[in-house]
Amino acid sequence: MRLEDIILCRLDELLEMGQALLNLKSEPEPNDVCKKQACADLEARWVTSIQEFFSSVFGRENVYLQSIINLAEGNIDYIAVQKIQEVLASARDDLEGSLLFELRTSIESEVFENFIEHAEQLLNIGLCVPSAVILGCVFEDVQRNLCSIYHIETAQ
C-alpha cells in the first residue's frame, strides 16, 4: 500500500468517526449519563486523533491543524463537528489533488539539504571519502526520482 493510500484511508476513518459523533450529537439530549460520557469520550478521541494526524503528516504549523484547534476550543457542539468534518474533507481533496507529492518533495529537499550540509562538514575536516559517499547517495536518489517522474526505466 502506498503512503498516499494509507493517509487517505486514515482520513476516511476520521471522517467516519466524525459522522458517528454527529449522529450521537443529533439525538435529543440524552438523560443517560452513560450516553453523555460515550459522546464526550468519542469527541475527545476524535479531536486528539485528528490533531495527531495533521501534526504527523503536515507538521505542527499547517492550516488544517490550526483550523481544527480553533474549532475545537471550548465546547464542541454539532456545528463545530460539522466544520471539522469539512476541514477533513478539504484535506482529503487536497491530498487526492497531489498536495502530498508537494509535501514529499518539500520533505525530501530538507533531508537532502541536511545530508549535503553533513557532507560539507565531513569534507571540511578532511574526511573526503565519507563526504563523497553521502553526496553520491543524494545524487543517486535525486536521479532515481527524476527518472520516475519522467517515466524513464532504470536498472534495479
C-alpha positions as CSV (number, residue, x, y, z in Angstrom):
1,M,0.0,0.0,0.0
2,R,1.4,3.4,-1.0
3,L,1.8,6.2,1.6
4,E,-0.9,8.2,-0.1
5,D,-3.3,5.4,0.2
6,I,-2.5,4.9,3.9
7,I,-3.0,8.6,4.6
8,L,-6.3,8.7,2.6
9,C,-7.5,5.6,4.5
10,R,-6.8,7.3,7.8
11,L,-8.7,10.4,6.7
12,D,-11.6,8.2,5.8
13,E,-11.5,6.6,9.3
14,L,-11.5,10.1,10.9
15,L,-14.4,11.2,8.7
16,E,-16.4,8.1,9.7
17,M,-15.6,8.7,13.4
18,G,-16.8,12.3,12.9
19,Q,-20.0,11.1,11.3
20,A,-20.6,8.8,14.3
21,L,-20.1,11.8,16.6
22,L,-22.6,13.8,14.5
23,N,-25.1,11.0,14.8
24,L,-24.7,11.0,18.6
25,K,-25.0,14.8,18.8
26,S,-28.1,14.9,16.6
27,E,-30.0,12.7,19.0
28,P,-32.1,14.5,21.6
29,E,-30.1,15.5,24.7
30,P,-29.6,12.2,26.4
31,N,-30.6,11.9,30.1
32,D,-28.5,8.8,30.3
33,V,-25.1,9.6,31.9
34,C,-23.5,6.7,30.0
35,K,-24.6,8.2,26.7
36,K,-23.3,11.6,27.6
37,Q,-20.0,10.0,28.6
38,A,-19.7,8.0,25.5
39,C,-20.3,11.1,23.4
40,A,-17.6,13.0,25.4
41,D,-15.2,10.1,25.1
42,L,-15.7,9.8,21.3
43,E,-15.3,13.5,20.9
44,A,-12.0,13.6,22.9
45,R,-10.6,10.6,21.0
46,W,-11.7,12.0,17.6
47,V,-10.2,15.5,18.2
48,T,-7.0,14.1,19.6
49,S,-6.6,11.7,16.7
50,I,-7.2,14.5,14.2
51,Q,-4.6,16.7,15.8
52,E,-2.0,13.9,15.9
53,F,-2.7,13.0,12.3
54,F,-2.3,16.5,11.0
55,S,0.8,17.3,13.0
56,S,2.4,14.0,11.9
57,V,1.5,14.3,8.2
58,F,1.8,18.1,7.7
59,G,3.8,19.3,10.7
60,R,2.6,21.4,13.6
61,E,2.4,24.7,11.6
62,N,-0.3,23.9,9.0
63,V,-3.6,25.4,8.1
64,Y,-5.6,22.3,8.7
65,L,-4.3,21.8,12.2
66,Q,-4.7,25.4,13.1
67,S,-8.3,25.4,11.9
68,I,-9.2,22.4,13.9
69,I,-7.5,23.7,17.0
70,N,-9.6,26.9,16.7
71,L,-12.8,24.9,16.0
72,A,-12.2,22.5,18.9
73,E,-11.7,25.2,21.6
74,G,-14.2,25.0,24.3
75,N,-17.4,23.0,23.9
76,I,-17.6,21.2,20.6
77,D,-21.2,21.4,19.5
78,Y,-22.9,19.9,16.4
79,I,-21.9,22.8,14.2
80,A,-18.2,22.6,15.3
81,V,-18.2,18.9,14.4
82,Q,-19.6,19.7,11.0
83,K,-17.0,22.3,10.4
84,I,-14.2,20.0,11.5
85,Q,-15.6,17.4,9.1
86,E,-15.4,20.0,6.3
87,V,-11.7,20.6,7.2
88,L,-11.1,16.8,7.0
89,A,-12.9,16.6,3.6
90,S,-10.9,19.5,2.3
91,A,-7.6,17.9,3.4
92,R,-8.7,14.7,1.7
93,D,-9.5,16.6,-1.5
94,D,-6.1,18.3,-1.4
95,L,-4.3,15.1,-0.9
96,E,-6.0,13.5,-3.8
97,G,-5.1,16.5,-5.9
98,S,-1.4,15.8,-5.4
99,L,-0.6,18.1,-2.5
100,L,1.1,15.1,-0.9
101,F,3.6,15.0,-3.8
102,E,4.5,18.6,-3.0
103,L,4.8,17.7,0.7
104,R,7.0,14.7,-0.1
105,T,9.2,16.9,-2.3
106,S,9.5,19.5,0.4
107,I,10.5,16.9,3.0
108,E,13.0,15.3,0.6
109,S,14.6,18.6,-0.1
110,E,15.0,19.3,3.6
111,V,16.5,15.9,4.1
112,F,18.9,16.3,1.1
113,E,19.9,19.7,2.4
114,N,20.8,18.1,5.7
115,F,22.8,15.4,4.0
116,I,24.6,18.0,1.9
117,E,25.5,20.1,4.9
118,H,26.7,16.9,6.7
119,A,28.9,16.0,3.7
120,E,30.3,19.5,3.6
121,Q,31.2,19.3,7.3
122,L,32.9,16.0,6.7
123,L,34.8,17.5,3.8
124,N,35.9,20.5,5.9
125,I,37.5,18.2,8.5
126,G,39.3,16.2,5.8
127,L,37.0,13.1,5.5
128,C,36.8,13.2,1.7
129,V,35.6,9.6,1.1
130,P,32.7,9.6,3.6
131,S,31.7,13.0,2.2
132,A,31.7,11.7,-1.4
133,V,29.7,8.6,-0.4
134,I,27.0,10.8,1.2
135,L,26.9,13.1,-1.9
136,G,26.8,10.1,-4.2
137,C,23.8,8.7,-2.4
138,V,21.9,12.0,-2.5
139,F,22.7,12.3,-6.3
140,E,21.5,8.7,-6.9
141,D,18.3,9.3,-5.1
142,V,17.6,12.6,-6.9
143,Q,18.4,10.9,-10.2
144,R,16.1,8.0,-9.4
145,N,13.3,10.3,-8.5
146,L,13.7,12.3,-11.8
147,C,13.6,9.1,-13.8
148,S,10.4,8.1,-12.0
149,I,8.8,11.5,-12.7
150,Y,9.7,11.3,-16.4
151,H,8.9,7.6,-16.7
152,I,12.5,6.6,-17.6
153,E,13.2,3.0,-16.7
154,T,16.2,2.3,-14.5
155,A,18.0,-0.9,-13.5
156,Q,17.1,-2.2,-10.1
